């Protein structure tokens, strides 16, 4: 059986993936520190919150007020302009989330 990879009408065709092969959600919130492409300024990236966009924005707003820093919601993650990962962890644990610190 041959698999179609290109069509003159639509261009390159991506292979279809099933949802069972995608990453499994383990309901653990991870807080990573990232400095790549940010001129040395670190940000904390919060992933794993399985919430809709409005709920993520609400939590981000609360965190920004508590930390006194800026932040945003991008692609289902919260980016906080702070290195206070321990504070973020304790705040999210108080809201009954299972939290791990990931990365450097």
C-alpha positions in Angstrom: 0.0 0.0 0.0 1.4 3.4 -0.9 1.0 6.5 1.1 0.2 9.8 -0.4 2.8 12.4 0.6 2.2 15.2 -2.0 -0.7 16.5 -4.0 -0.5 19.1 -6.8 -3.7 20.7 -5.4 -2.8 21.0 -1.7 1.0 20.5 -1.6 2.7 18.4 1.0 0.4 16.1 3.0 1.3 15.5 6.6 0.8 12.0 7.9 -2.3 11.6 10.1 -1.6 10.9 13.8 -4.1 9.4 16.2 -4.7 10.9 19.6 -3.6 7.6 21.3 0.0 8.2 20.0 0.2 11.7 21.3 1.7 12.6 24.6 -0.3 11.4 27.6 -1.4 14.0 30.0 -0.2 13.1 33.5 -2.0 16.0 35.3 1.3 17.3 36.7 2.0 21.0 36.4 5.6 21.7 35.5 7.4 25.0 36.1 10.5 25.5 33.9 13.0 28.3 33.9 14.0 29.5 30.4 16.5 32.1 29.2 16.9 31.1 25.6 16.4 34.0 23.2 15.6 36.4 26.1 19.0 38.2 26.4 19.8 36.5 29.6 16.5 37.4 31.4 14.9 34.4 32.8 11.2 33.5 32.6 9.2 30.8 34.4 7.0 28.7 32.0 4.1 26.9 33.6 2.8 23.9 31.6 0.4 21.1 32.2 -2.6 23.2 33.3 -5.4 21.5 31.5 -7.7 24.6 31.4 -9.4 26.7 28.8 -7.9 30.0 27.7 -10.0 32.2 30.0 -9.2 30.1 33.1 -5.5 30.3 32.2 -5.7 34.1 31.8 -7.4 34.3 35.2 -4.6 32.3 37.0 -2.0 34.3 35.1 -3.5 37.5 36.3 -3.5 36.3 39.9 0.1 35.2 39.7 1.2 38.5 38.1 -0.5 40.4 41.0 1.1 38.1 43.7 4.6 38.2 42.1 4.6 41.8 41.0 5.8 40.9 37.6 4.6 40.6 34.0 3.4 37.6 32.2 1.3 36.2 29.4 -0.6 33.1 28.2 0.8 31.5 25.0 -0.2 28.2 23.4 -1.8 26.8 26.6 1.2 27.8 28.8 1.7 30.6 31.2 5.0 32.6 30.9 5.9 34.7 34.0 8.7 37.2 33.9 10.2 36.1 37.2 12.6 33.6 38.7 10.4 32.9 41.8 9.7 29.3 40.9 9.3 28.2 44.5 6.7 30.9 45.1 4.8 29.8 42.0 5.0 26.2 43.1 3.6 26.9 46.6 0.8 29.1 45.1 -0.3 26.4 42.7 -0.1 23.7 45.3 -2.4 25.8 47.5 -4.9 25.6 44.6 -4.6 21.7 44.8 -2.4 21.2 41.7 0.4 18.6 41.7 3.5 20.7 40.8 7.1 19.8 39.9 10.0 22.0 39.2 11.5 21.1 35.8 14.7 22.1 34.1 17.4 24.4 35.4 
